[in-house]
Amino acid sequence: MWNLILRIAGSSAGIWLASEFVNGVQVSGNWKTFVIIGVVLGVVNFFIKPILDVLSLPLKILTLGLFSLIINMTLVWLIDIIFVELVINGLIPLFWTTALIWLANFVLGKWLPAK
């Protein structure tokens, strides 16, 4: 449960960071919008991403792990499609948004280790 909460917080923080610092990423709404997007992205990353990781293991081995980035970018792109409040214009902003979400989750995971 703690890992899910950390992923939700990291996803919300990453989306906020991207909307503030990445050109081509806009989020309309207030802090509740970031929380809702973070909840959906956190749940998707917690439940669906492990399944995709197992299914794509041969591709991850062939690409030396680079395919993980493609999976993460695809999940963020799907969240962009689901939420009209989130607008990511182009592949480069999508890459940086994915990188910031990963960074926020990484930092939270290191500062607040799982119980």
Biopython code that builds the backbone (N, CA, C, O; Angstrom):
import numpy as np
from Bio.PDB.StructureBuilder import StructureBuilder

atoms = [
    (1, "MET", "N", (0.822, -1.196, 0.000)),
    (1, "MET", "CA", (0.000, 0.000, 0.000)),
    (1, "MET", "C", (0.869, 1.264, 0.000)),
    (1, "MET", "O", (0.563, 2.248, -0.674)),
    (2, "TRP", "N", (1.960, 1.210, 0.774)),
    (2, "TRP", "CA", (2.863, 2.355, 0.848)),
    (2, "TRP", "C", (3.488, 2.638, -0.519)),
    (2, "TRP", "O", (3.645, 3.799, -0.898)),
    (3, "ASN", "N", (3.845, 1.584, -1.263)),
    (3, "ASN", "CA", (4.423, 1.771, -2.600)),
    (3, "ASN", "C", (3.431, 2.442, -3.548)),
    (3, "ASN", "O", (3.817, 3.281, -4.363)),
    (4, "LEU", "N", (2.164, 2.077, -3.442)),
    (4, "LEU", "CA", (1.141, 2.692, -4.282)),
    (4, "LEU", "C", (1.006, 4.179, -3.956)),
    (4, "LEU", "O", (0.899, 5.007, -4.861)),
    (5, "ILE", "N", (1.010, 4.514, -2.681)),
    (5, "ILE", "CA", (0.911, 5.920, -2.276)),
    (5, "ILE", "C", (2.118, 6.707, -2.781)),
    (5, "ILE", "O", (1.977, 7.840, -3.241)),
    (6, "LEU", "N", (3.306, 6.102, -2.694)),
    (6, "LEU", "CA", (4.506, 6.773, -3.203)),
    (6, "LEU", "C", (4.426, 6.985, -4.709)),
    (6, "LEU", "O", (4.831, 8.034, -5.210)),
    (7, "ARG", "N", (3.913, 6.010, -5.425)),
    (7, "ARG", "CA", (3.791, 6.159, -6.889)),
    (7, "ARG", "C", (2.786, 7.244, -7.257)),
    (7, "ARG", "O", (2.998, 8.001, -8.204)),
    (8, "ILE", "N", (1.695, 7.315, -6.508)),
    (8, "ILE", "CA", (0.700, 8.361, -6.759)),
    (8, "ILE", "C", (1.308, 9.734, -6.495)),
    (8, "ILE", "O", (1.137, 10.656, -7.293)),
    (9, "ALA", "N", (2.018, 9.871, -5.374)),
    (9, "ALA", "CA", (2.653, 11.154, -5.051)),
    (9, "ALA", "C", (3.724, 11.503, -6.079)),
    (9, "ALA", "O", (3.822, 12.653, -6.508)),
    (10, "GLY", "N", (4.521, 10.526, -6.473)),
    (10, "GLY", "CA", (5.559, 10.775, -7.472)),
    (10, "GLY", "C", (4.984, 11.144, -8.828)),
    (10, "GLY", "O", (5.514, 12.016, -9.516)),
    (11, "SER", "N", (3.910, 10.486, -9.209)),
    (11, "SER", "CA", (3.273, 10.796, -10.491)),
    (11, "SER", "C", (2.680, 12.200, -10.477)),
    (11, "SER", "O", (2.818, 12.947, -11.446)),
    (12, "SER", "N", (2.022, 12.556, -9.384)),
    (12, "SER", "CA", (1.460, 13.908, -9.265)),
    (12, "SER", "C", (2.562, 14.957, -9.307)),
    (12, "SER", "O", (2.440, 15.969, -9.996)),
    (13, "ALA", "N", (3.641, 14.709, -8.566)),
    (13, "ALA", "CA", (4.761, 15.656, -8.547)),
    (13, "ALA", "C", (5.420, 15.753, -9.919)),
    (13, "ALA", "O", (5.777, 16.846, -10.358)),
    (14, "GLY", "N", (5.582, 14.628, -10.594)),
    (14, "GLY", "CA", (6.195, 14.638, -11.919)),
    (14, "GLY", "C", (5.363, 15.389, -12.940)),
    (14, "GLY", "O", (5.906, 16.125, -13.764)),
    (15, "ILE", "N", (4.054, 15.212, -12.895)),
    (15, "ILE", "CA", (3.165, 15.947, -13.803)),
    (15, "ILE", "C", (3.237, 17.441, -13.503)),
    (15, "ILE", "O", (3.271, 18.261, -14.421)),
    (16, "TRP", "N", (3.261, 17.793, -12.218)),
    (16, "TRP", "CA", (3.370, 19.205, -11.851)),
    (16, "TRP", "C", (4.691, 19.789, -12.346)),
    (16, "TRP", "O", (4.712, 20.874, -12.926)),
    (17, "LEU", "N", (5.797, 19.072, -12.118)),
    (17, "LEU", "CA", (7.106, 19.543, -12.580)),
    (17, "LEU", "C", (7.120, 19.735, -14.096)),
    (17, "LEU", "O", (7.645, 20.727, -14.600)),
    (18, "ALA", "N", (6.542, 18.785, -14.808)),
    (18, "ALA", "CA", (6.507, 18.884, -16.270)),
    (18, "ALA", "C", (5.685, 20.091, -16.714)),
    (18, "ALA", "O", (6.072, 20.796, -17.645)),
    (19, "SER", "N", (4.550, 20.331, -16.052)),
    (19, "SER", "CA", (3.720, 21.469, -16.450)),
    (19, "SER", "C", (4.406, 22.798, -16.155)),
    (19, "SER", "O", (4.136, 23.798, -16.820)),
    (20, "GLU", "N", (5.288, 22.813, -15.166)),
    (20, "GLU", "CA", (5.995, 24.041, -14.816)),
    (20, "GLU", "C", (7.241, 24.272, -15.671)),
    (20, "GLU", "O", (7.542, 25.414, -16.018)),
    (21, "PHE", "N", (7.965, 23.214, -16.014)),
    (21, "PHE", "CA", (9.298, 23.378, -16.584)),
    (21, "PHE", "C", (9.472, 22.871, -18.017)),
    (21, "PHE", "O", (10.507, 23.134, -18.630)),
    (22, "VAL", "N", (8.504, 22.164, -18.560)),
    (22, "VAL", "CA", (8.651, 21.611, -19.912)),
    (22, "VAL", "C", (7.743, 22.383, -20.865)),
    (22, "VAL", "O", (6.527, 22.435, -20.679)),
    (23, "ASN", "N", (8.350, 22.979, -21.881)),
    (23, "ASN", "CA", (7.553, 23.647, -22.910)),
    (23, "ASN", "C", (6.758, 22.594, -23.672)),
    (23, "ASN", "O", (7.300, 21.565, -24.073)),
    (24, "GLY", "N", (5.473, 22.857, -23.866)),
    (24, "GLY", "CA", (4.635, 21.913, -24.586)),
    (24, "GLY", "C", (3.795, 21.038, -23.681)),
    (24, "GLY", "O", (3.083, 20.156, -24.159)),
    (25, "VAL", "N", (3.867, 21.269, -22.377)),
    (25, "VAL", "CA", (3.040, 20.518, -21.425)),
    (25, "VAL", "C", (2.193, 21.524, -20.654)),
    (25, "VAL", "O", (2.717, 22.413, -19.983)),
    (26, "GLN", "N", (0.881, 21.368, -20.759)),
    (26, "GLN", "CA", (-0.042, 22.230, -20.030)),
    (26, "GLN", "C", (-1.036, 21.369, -19.266)),
    (26, "GLN", "O", (-1.504, 20.341, -19.754)),
    (27, "VAL", "N", (-1.342, 21.816, -18.059)),
    (27, "VAL", "CA", (-2.392, 21.182, -17.262)),
    (27, "VAL", "C", (-3.348, 22.286, -16.850)),
    (27, "VAL", "O", (-2.962, 23.226, -16.155)),
    (28, "SER", "N", (-4.600, 22.170, -17.281)),
    (28, "SER", "CA", (-5.601, 23.154, -16.885)),
    (28, "SER", "C", (-6.314, 22.635, -15.643)),
    (28, "SER", "O", (-6.646, 21.454, -15.542)),
    (29, "GLY", "N", (-6.536, 23.524, -14.723)),
    (29, "GLY", "CA", (-7.187, 23.136, -13.475)),
    (29, "GLY", "C", (-6.313, 23.486, -12.292)),
    (29, "GLY", "O", (-5.269, 24.125, -12.431)),
    (30, "ASN", "N", (-6.762, 23.053, -11.119)),
    (30, "ASN", "CA", (-6.036, 23.365, -9.894)),
    (30, "ASN", "C", (-5.290, 22.135, -9.392)),
    (30, "ASN", "O", (-5.063, 21.193, -10.152)),
    (31, "TRP", "N", (-4.913, 22.137, -8.138)),
    (31, "TRP", "CA", (-4.122, 21.044, -7.571)),
    (31, "TRP", "C", (-4.880, 19.725, -7.598)),
    (31, "TRP", "O", (-4.262, 18.661, -7.637)),
    (32, "LYS", "N", (-6.208, 19.776, -7.577)),
    (32, "LYS", "CA", (-6.996, 18.538, -7.615)),
    (32, "LYS", "C", (-6.787, 17.797, -8.939)),
    (32, "LYS", "O", (-6.801, 16.567, -8.982)),
    (33, "THR", "N", (-6.595, 18.555, -10.005)),
    (33, "THR", "CA", (-6.341, 17.945, -11.310)),
    (33, "THR", "C", (-5.051, 17.143, -11.282)),
    (33, "THR", "O", (-4.996, 16.027, -11.801)),
    (34, "PHE", "N", (-4.007, 17.712, -10.674)),
    (34, "PHE", "CA", (-2.733, 16.996, -10.565)),
    (34, "PHE", "C", (-2.885, 15.728, -9.734)),
    (34, "PHE", "O", (-2.300, 14.692, -10.053)),
    (35, "VAL", "N", (-3.674, 15.817, -8.669)),
    (35, "VAL", "CA", (-3.874, 14.646, -7.806)),
    (35, "VAL", "C", (-4.629, 13.553, -8.557)),
    (35, "VAL", "O", (-4.259, 12.382, -8.484)),
    (36, "ILE", "N", (-5.674, 13.925, -9.271)),
    (36, "ILE", "CA", (-6.466, 12.929, -10.005)),
    (36, "ILE", "C", (-5.622, 12.273, -11.102)),
    (36, "ILE", "O", (-5.644, 11.053, -11.260)),
    (37, "ILE", "N", (-4.882, 13.083, -11.854)),
    (37, "ILE", "CA", (-4.002, 12.519, -12.882)),
    (37, "ILE", "C", (-2.948, 11.634, -12.235)),
    (37, "ILE", "O", (-2.634, 10.561, -12.750)),
    (38, "GLY", "N", (-2.403, 12.077, -11.114)),
    (38, "GLY", "CA", (-1.404, 11.286, -10.396)),
    (38, "GLY", "C", (-1.953, 9.970, -9.885)),
    (38, "GLY", "O", (-1.263, 8.952, -9.917)),
    (39, "VAL", "N", (-3.203, 9.985, -9.409)),
    (39, "VAL", "CA", (-3.823, 8.743, -8.930)),
    (39, "VAL", "C", (-3.964, 7.749, -10.075)),
    (39, "VAL", "O", (-3.598, 6.582, -9.933)),
    (40, "VAL", "N", (-4.485, 8.199, -11.198)),
    (40, "VAL", "CA", (-4.681, 7.288, -12.333)),
    (40, "VAL", "C", (-3.335, 6.781, -12.848)),
    (40, "VAL", "O", (-3.178, 5.587, -13.100)),
    (41, "LEU", "N", (-2.371, 7.678, -13.004)),
    (41, "LEU", "CA", (-1.057, 7.260, -13.491)),
    (41, "LEU", "C", (-0.357, 6.357, -12.483)),
    (41, "LEU", "O", (0.296, 5.386, -12.867)),
    (42, "GLY", "N", (-0.486, 6.667, -11.202)),
    (42, "GLY", "CA", (0.113, 5.823, -10.169)),
    (42, "GLY", "C", (-0.481, 4.428, -10.147)),
    (42, "GLY", "O", (0.247, 3.445, -10.009)),
    (43, "VAL", "N", (-1.790, 4.333, -10.281)),
    (43, "VAL", "CA", (-2.453, 3.025, -10.301)),
    (43, "VAL", "C", (-2.055, 2.248, -11.555)),
    (43, "VAL", "O", (-1.800, 1.046, -11.486)),
    (44, "VAL", "N", (-2.003, 2.927, -12.694)),
    (44, "VAL", "CA", (-1.579, 2.267, -13.935)),
    (44, "VAL", "C", (-0.146, 1.756, -13.799)),
    (44, "VAL", "O", (0.153, 0.624, -14.180)),
    (45, "ASN", "N", (0.738, 2.591, -13.254)),
    (45, "ASN", "CA", (2.132, 2.172, -13.066)),
    (45, "ASN", "C", (2.260, 1.047, -12.051)),
    (45, "ASN", "O", (3.148, 0.202, -12.171)),
    (46, "PHE", "N", (1.395, 1.027, -11.066)),
    (46, "PHE", "CA", (1.489, 0.019, -10.012)),
    (46, "PHE", "C", (0.942, -1.335, -10.459)),
    (46, "PHE", "O", (1.510, -2.373, -10.121)),
    (47, "PHE", "N", (-0.156, -1.331, -11.216)),
    (47, "PHE", "CA", (-0.813, -2.586, -11.570)),
    (47, "PHE", "C", (-0.527, -3.058, -13.000)),
    (47, "PHE", "O", (-0.290, -4.247, -13.213)),
    (48, "ILE", "N", (-0.544, -2.161, -13.971)),
    (48, "ILE", "CA", (-0.434, -2.559, -15.375)),
    (48, "ILE", "C", (1.017, -2.633, -15.843)),
    (48, "ILE", "O", (1.371, -3.530, -16.608)),
    (49, "LYS", "N", (1.860, -1.706, -15.396)),
    (49, "LYS", "CA", (3.252, -1.680, -15.854)),
    (49, "LYS", "C", (4.013, -2.963, -15.545)),
    (49, "LYS", "O", (4.777, -3.411, -16.401)),
    (50, "PRO", "N", (3.853, -3.585, -14.370)),
    (50, "PRO", "CA", (4.569, -4.855, -14.149)),
    (50, "PRO", "C", (4.183, -5.950, -15.144)),
    (50, "PRO", "O", (5.022, -6.762, -15.533)),
    (51, "ILE", "N", (2.927, -5.970, -15.548)),
    (51, "ILE", "CA", (2.483, -6.953, -16.536)),
    (51, "ILE", "C", (3.139, -6.663, -17.884)),
    (51, "ILE", "O", (3.615, -7.577, -18.558)),
    (52, "LEU", "N", (3.161, -5.390, -18.273)),
    (52, "LEU", "CA", (3.812, -5.012, -19.531)),
    (52, "LEU", "C", (5.311, -5.286, -19.487)),
    (52, "LEU", "O", (5.907, -5.658, -20.497)),
    (53, "ASP", "N", (5.919, -5.102, -18.317)),
    (53, "ASP", "CA", (7.353, -5.389, -18.182)),
    (53, "ASP", "C", (7.651, -6.865, -18.422)),
    (53, "ASP", "O", (8.631, -7.204, -19.084)),
    (54, "VAL", "N", (6.813, -7.731, -17.890)),
    (54, "VAL", "CA", (7.029, -9.175, -18.080)),
    (54, "VAL", "C", (6.792, -9.562, -19.539)),
    (54, "VAL", "O", (7.564, -10.329, -20.114)),
    (55, "LEU", "N", (5.729, -9.034, -20.131)),
    (55, "LEU", "CA", (5.418, -9.373, -21.518)),
    (55, "LEU", "C", (6.479, -8.857, -22.495)),
    (55, "LEU", "O", (6.712, -9.465, -23.540)),
    (56, "SER", "N", (7.113, -7.749, -22.156)),
    (56, "SER", "CA", (8.096, -7.163, -23.075)),
    (56, "SER", "C", (9.531, -7.518, -22.704)),
    (56, "SER", "O", (10.466, -6.893, -23.203)),
    (57, "LEU", "N", (9.717, -8.491, -21.853)),
    (57, "LEU", "CA", (11.065, -8.852, -21.407)),
    (57, "LEU", "C", (12.025, -9.160, -22.563)),
    (57, "LEU", "O", (13.165, -8.698, -22.527)),
    (58, "PRO", "N", (11.614, -9.921, -23.584)),
    (58, "PRO", "CA", (12.555, -10.158, -24.694)),
    (58, "PRO", "C", (12.995, -8.866, -25.392)),
    (58, "PRO", "O", (14.164, -8.718, -25.749)),
    (59, "LEU", "N", (12.058, -7.937, -25.584)),
    (59, "LEU", "CA", (12.425, -6.661, -26.211)),
    (59, "LEU", "C", (13.330, -5.838, -25.307)),
    (59, "LEU", "O", (14.235, -5.154, -25.784)),
    (60, "LYS", "N", (13.088, -5.903, -24.007)),
    (60, "LYS", "CA", (13.942, -5.170, -23.070)),
    (60, "LYS", "C", (15.357, -5.733, -23.074)),
    (60, "LYS", "O", (16.327, -4.986, -22.946)),
    (61, "ILE", "N", (15.474, -7.038, -23.217)),
    (61, "ILE", "CA", (16.804, -7.654, -23.282)),
    (61, "ILE", "C", (17.505, -7.254, -24.575)),
    (61, "ILE", "O", (18.687, -6.913, -24.562)),
    (62, "LEU", "N", (16.776, -7.296, -25.697)),
    (62, "LEU", "CA", (17.371, -6.937, -26.988)),
    (62, "LEU", "C", (17.805, -5.474, -27.049)),
    (62, "LEU", "O", (18.806, -5.144, -27.686)),
    (63, "THR", "N", (17.052, -4.601, -26.385)),
    (63, "THR", "CA", (17.370, -3.169, -26.439)),
    (63, "THR", "C", (18.153, -2.705, -25.216)),
    (63, "THR", "O", (18.318, -1.504, -24.999)),
    (64, "LEU", "N", (18.631, -3.650, -24.421)),
    (64, "LEU", "CA", (19.406, -3.345, -23.216)),
    (64, "LEU", "C", (18.639, -2.429, -22.256)),
    (64, "LEU", "O", (19.219, -1.536, -21.638)),
    (65, "GLY", "N", (17.346, -2.660, -22.144)),
    (65, "GLY", "CA", (16.513, -1.923, -21.198)),
    (65, "GLY", "C", (15.877, -0.670, -21.745)),
    (65, "GLY", "O", (15.051, -0.059, -21.068)),
    (66, "LEU", "N", (16.235, -0.266, -22.951)),
    (66, "LEU", "CA", (15.698, 0.963, -23.520)),
    (66, "LEU", "C", (14.195, 0.870, -23.781)),
    (66, "LEU", "O", (13.504, 1.888, -23.809)),
    (67, "PHE", "N", (13.693, -0.343, -23.972)),
    (67, "PHE", "CA", (12.262, -0.500, -24.234)),
    (67, "PHE", "C", (11.423, -0.094, -23.027)),
    (67, "PHE", "O", (10.240, 0.206, -23.182)),
    (68, "SER", "N", (12.003, -0.078, -21.836)),
    (68, "SER", "CA", (11.289, 0.401, -20.646)),
    (68, "SER", "C", (10.865, 1.853, -20.822)),
    (68, "SER", "O", (9.782, 2.249, -20.390)),
    (69, "LEU", "N", (11.721, 2.639, -21.454)),
    (69, "LEU", "CA", (11.382, 4.034, -21.724)),
    (69, "LEU", "C", (10.179, 4.125, -22.654)),
    (69, "LEU", "O", (9.307, 4.972, -22.461)),
    (70, "ILE", "N", (10.127, 3.266, -23.652)),
    (70, "ILE", "CA", (8.993, 3.251, -24.582)),
    (70, "ILE", "C", (7.707, 2.890, -23.842)),
    (70, "ILE", "O", (6.664, 3.496, -24.086)),
    (71, "ILE", "N", (7.770, 1.915, -22.946)),
    (71, "ILE", "CA", (6.594, 1.531, -22.161)),
    (71, "ILE", "C", (6.128, 2.703, -21.308)),
    (71, "ILE", "O", (4.939, 3.021, -21.281)),
    (72, "ASN", "N", (7.062, 3.347, -20.610)),
    (72, "ASN", "CA", (6.702, 4.478, -19.753)),
    (72, "ASN", "C", (6.118, 5.632, -20.556)),
    (72, "ASN", "O", (5.136, 6.245, -20.138)),
    (73, "MET", "N", (6.713, 5.932, -21.702)),
    (73, "MET", "CA", (6.190, 7.008, -22.544)),
    (73, "MET", "C", (4.800, 6.670, -23.067)),
    (73, "MET", "O", (3.944, 7.549, -23.171)),
    (74, "THR", "N", (4.574, 5.412, -23.393)),
    (74, "THR", "CA", (3.255, 4.994, -23.866)),
    (74, "THR", "C", (2.203, 5.156, -22.778)),
    (74, "THR", "O", (1.090, 5.604, -23.054)),
    (75, "LEU", "N", (2.542, 4.799, -21.552)),
    (75, "LEU", "CA", (1.589, 4.947, -20.452)),
    (75, "LEU", "C", (1.267, 6.419, -20.198)),
    (75, "LEU", "O", (0.111, 6.764, -19.956)),
    (76, "VAL", "N", (2.268, 7.283, -20.251)),
    (76, "VAL", "CA", (2.018, 8.718, -20.070)),
    (76, "VAL", "C", (1.193, 9.253, -21.239)),
    (76, "VAL", "O", (0.310, 10.087, -21.042)),
    (77, "TRP", "N", (1.471, 8.785, -22.441)),
    (77, "TRP", "CA", (0.693, 9.201, -23.608)),
    (77, "TRP", "C", (-0.777, 8.789, -23.460)),
    (77, "TRP", "O", (-1.674, 9.560, -23.803)),
    (78, "LEU", "N", (-1.025, 7.578, -22.951)),
    (78, "LEU", "CA", (-2.407, 7.138, -22.727)),
    (78, "LEU", "C", (-3.111, 8.011, -21.692)),
    (78, "LEU", "O", (-4.295, 8.317, -21.837)),
    (79, "ILE", "N", (-2.391, 8.409, -20.657)),
    (79, "ILE", "CA", (-2.969, 9.311, -19.661)),
    (79, "ILE", "C", (-3.277, 10.661, -20.304)),
    (79, "ILE", "O", (-4.282, 11.291, -19.975)),
    (80, "ASP", "N", (-2.423, 11.101, -21.213)),
    (80, "ASP", "CA", (-2.662, 12.344, -21.948)),
    (80, "ASP", "C", (-3.940, 12.240, -22.776)),
    (80, "ASP", "O", (-4.689, 13.211, -22.886)),
    (81, "ILE", "N", (-4.189, 11.082, -23.351)),
    (81, "ILE", "CA", (-5.408, 10.882, -24.141)),
    (81, "ILE", "C", (-6.643, 10.861, -23.244)),
    (81, "ILE", "O", (-7.683, 11.410, -23.607)),
    (82, "ILE", "N", (-6.535, 10.236, -22.086)),
    (82, "ILE", "CA", (-7.682, 10.092, -21.184)),
    (82, "ILE", "C", (-8.114, 11.437, -20.602)),
    (82, "ILE", "O", (-9.309, 11.725, -20.532)),
    (83, "PHE", "N", (-7.162, 12.255, -20.189)),
    (83, "PHE", "CA", (-7.474, 13.512, -19.511)),
    (83, "PHE", "C", (-7.349, 14.681, -20.479)),
    (83, "PHE", "O", (-6.275, 14.946, -21.019)),
    (84, "VAL", "N", (-8.470, 15.379, -20.691)),
    (84, "VAL", "CA", (-8.429, 16.555, -21.562)),
    (84, "VAL", "C", (-7.717, 17.714, -20.874)),
    (84, "VAL", "O", (-7.269, 18.646, -21.543)),
    (85, "GLU", "N", (-7.606, 17.670, -19.546)),
    (85, "GLU", "CA", (-6.914, 18.734, -18.816)),
    (85, "GLU", "C", (-5.397, 18.691, -19.028)),
    (85, "GLU", "O", (-4.710, 19.696, -18.844)),
    (86, "LEU", "N", (-4.889, 17.535, -19.411)),
    (86, "LEU", "CA", (-3.456, 17.361, -19.649)),
    (86, "LEU", "C", (-3.200, 17.393, -21.152)),
    (86, "LEU", "O", (-3.770, 16.606, -21.907)),
    (87, "VAL", "N", (-2.335, 18.313, -21.574)),
    (87, "VAL", "CA", (-1.991, 18.429, -22.988)),
    (87, "VAL", "C", (-0.473, 18.345, -23.111)),
    (87, "VAL", "O", (0.254, 19.176, -22.566)),
    (88, "ILE", "N", (-0.006, 17.330, -23.834)),
    (88, "ILE", "CA", (1.421, 17.169, -24.113)),
    (88, "ILE", "C", (1.582, 17.253, -25.624)),
    (88, "ILE", "O", (1.114, 16.388, -26.363)),
    (89, "ASN", "N", (2.254, 18.312, -26.069)),
    (89, "ASN", "CA", (2.396, 18.583, -27.500)),
    (89, "ASN", "C", (3.716, 18.061, -28.030)),
    (89, "ASN", "O", (4.729, 18.757, -27.964)),
    (90, "GLY", "N", (3.718, 16.852, -28.553)),
    (90, "GLY", "CA", (4.903, 16.344, -29.218)),
    (90, "GLY", "C", (5.653, 15.285, -28.439)),
    (90, "GLY", "O", (5.383, 15.016, -27.269)),
    (91, "LEU", "N", (6.608, 14.696, -29.143)),
    (91, "LEU", "CA", (7.382, 13.586, -28.598)),
    (91, "LEU", "C", (8.432, 14.046, -27.588)),
    (91, "LEU", "O", (8.670, 13.361, -26.594)),
    (92, "ILE", "N", (9.056, 15.185, -27.827)),
    (92, "ILE", "CA", (10.089, 15.680, -26.906)),
    (92, "ILE", "C", (9.473, 16.059, -25.554)),
    (92, "ILE", "O", (10.008, 15.650, -24.524)),
    (93, "PRO", "N", (8.376, 16.822, -25.512)),
    (93, "PRO", "CA", (7.751, 17.075, -24.210)),
    (93, "PRO", "C", (7.267, 15.790, -23.525)),
    (93, "PRO", "O", (7.302, 15.689, -22.299)),
    (94, "LEU", "N", (6.817, 14.814, -24.315)),
    (94, "LEU", "CA", (6.411, 13.531, -23.740)),
    (94, "LEU", "C", (7.602, 12.831, -23.093)),
    (94, "LEU", "O", (7.478, 12.266, -22.007)),
    (95, "PHE", "N", (8.756, 12.867, -23.758)),
    (95, "PHE", "CA", (9.968, 12.270, -23.194)),
    (95, "PHE", "C", (10.342, 12.941, -21.879)),
    (95, "PHE", "O", (10.610, 12.260, -20.889)),
    (96, "TRP", "N", (10.363, 14.280, -21.862)),
    (96, "TRP", "CA", (10.763, 14.991, -20.644)),
    (96, "TRP", "C", (9.739, 14.826, -19.532)),
    (96, "TRP", "O", (10.108, 14.772, -18.358)),
    (97, "THR", "N", (8.463, 14.746, -19.879)),
    (97, "THR", "CA", (7.439, 14.485, -18.864)),
    (97, "THR", "C", (7.655, 13.117, -18.246)),
    (97, "THR", "O", (7.591, 12.968, -17.025)),
    (98, "THR", "N", (7.908, 12.124, -19.073)),
    (98, "THR", "CA", (8.179, 10.774, -18.574)),
    (98, "THR", "C", (9.422, 10.763, -17.696)),
    (98, "THR", "O", (9.441, 10.110, -16.653)),
    (99, "ALA", "N", (10.457, 11.481, -18.111)),
    (99, "ALA", "CA", (11.691, 11.536, -17.322)),
    (99, "ALA", "C", (11.454, 12.201, -15.968)),
    (99, "ALA", "O", (11.991, 11.746, -14.958)),
    (100, "LEU", "N", (10.665, 13.265, -15.932)),
    (100, "LEU", "CA", (10.389, 13.940, -14.660)),
    (100, "LEU", "C", (9.528, 13.087, -13.737)),
    (100, "LEU", "O", (9.719, 13.105, -12.521)),
    (101, "ILE", "N", (8.587, 12.345, -14.299)),
    (101, "ILE", "CA", (7.783, 11.434, -13.478)),
    (101, "ILE", "C", (8.677, 10.349, -12.894)),
    (101, "ILE", "O", (8.560, 10.007, -11.717)),
    (102, "TRP", "N", (9.574, 9.806, -13.723)),
    (102, "TRP", "CA", (10.507, 8.798, -13.221)),
    (102, "TRP", "C", (11.386, 9.380, -12.120)),
    (102, "TRP", "O", (11.600, 8.740, -11.090)),
    (103, "LEU", "N", (11.896, 10.593, -12.334)),
    (103, "LEU", "CA", (12.769, 11.228, -11.353)),
    (103, "LEU", "C", (12.038, 11.474, -10.035)),
    (103, "LEU", "O", (12.592, 11.226, -8.964)),
    (104, "ALA", "N", (10.804, 11.958, -10.107)),
    (104, "ALA", "CA", (10.031, 12.197, -8.884)),
    (104, "ALA", "C", (9.779, 10.890, -8.141)),
    (104, "ALA", "O", (9.895, 10.842, -6.916)),
    (105, "ASN", "N", (9.436, 9.837, -8.866)),
    (105, "ASN", "CA", (9.229, 8.534, -8.219)),
    (105, "ASN", "C", (10.527, 7.997, -7.625)),
    (105, "ASN", "O", (10.514, 7.405, -6.546)),
    (106, "PHE", "N", (11.634, 8.195, -8.310)),
    (106, "PHE", "CA", (12.936, 7.739, -7.822)),
    (106, "PHE", "C", (13.319, 8.466, -6.532)),
    (106, "PHE", "O", (13.733, 7.840, -5.556)),
    (107, "VAL", "N", (13.177, 9.784, -6.538)),
    (107, "VAL", "CA", (13.544, 10.571, -5.357)),
    (107, "VAL", "C", (12.656, 10.215, -4.174)),
    (107, "VAL", "O", (13.152, 10.030, -3.062)),
    (108, "LEU", "N", (11.359, 10.117, -4.398)),
    (108, "LEU", "CA", (10.464, 9.742, -3.297)),
    (108, "LEU", "C", (10.766, 8.342, -2.791)),
    (108, "LEU", "O", (10.693, 8.087, -1.589)),
    (109, "GLY", "N", (11.103, 7.441, -3.690)),
    (109, "GLY", "CA", (11.438, 6.080, -3.282)),
    (109, "GLY", "C", (12.707, 6.011, -2.456)),
    (109, "GLY", "O", (12.832, 5.158, -1.577)),
    (110, "LYS", "N", (13.659, 6.908, -2.732)),
    (110, "LYS", "CA", (14.913, 6.934, -1.964)),
    (110, "LYS", "C", (14.745, 7.650, -0.630)),
    (110, "LYS", "O", (15.302, 7.222, 0.380)),
    (111, "TRP", "N", (13.980, 8.739, -0.622)),
    (111, "TRP", "CA", (13.801, 9.502, 0.614)),
    (111, "TRP", "C", (12.820, 8.850, 1.562)),
    (111, "TRP", "O", (12.983, 8.916, 2.780)),
    (112, "LEU", "N", (11.806, 8.222, 1.006)),
    (112, "LEU", "CA", (10.776, 7.573, 1.823)),
    (112, "LEU", "C", (10.740, 6.094, 1.471)),
    (112, "LEU", "O", (9.851, 5.666, 0.736)),
    (113, "PRO", "N", (11.678, 5.304, 1.974)),
    (113, "PRO", "CA", (11.733, 3.890, 1.592)),
    (113, "PRO", "C", (10.472, 3.136, 2.011)),
    (113, "PRO", "O", (9.769, 3.523, 2.944)),
    (114, "ALA", "N", (10.216, 2.060, 1.298)),
    (114, "ALA", "CA", (9.025, 1.241, 1.568)),
    (114, "ALA", "C", (9.089, 0.668, 2.971)),
    (114, "ALA", "O", (10.155, 0.330, 3.486)),
    (115, "LYS", "N", (7.923, 0.573, 3.567)),
    (115, "LYS", "CA", (7.839, 0.032, 4.929)),
    (115, "LYS", "C", (7.687, -1.465, 4.900)),
    (115, "LYS", "O", (7.601, -2.097, 5.952)),
]
sb = StructureBuilder()
sb.init_structure("model")
sb.init_model(0)
sb.init_chain("A")
sb.init_seg("    ")
for serial, (resi, resn, name, xyz) in enumerate(atoms, 1):
    if name == "N":
        sb.init_residue(resn, " ", resi, " ")
    sb.init_atom(name, np.array(xyz, "f"), 0.0, 1.0, " ", f" {name:<3s}", serial, name[0])
structure = sb.get_structure()
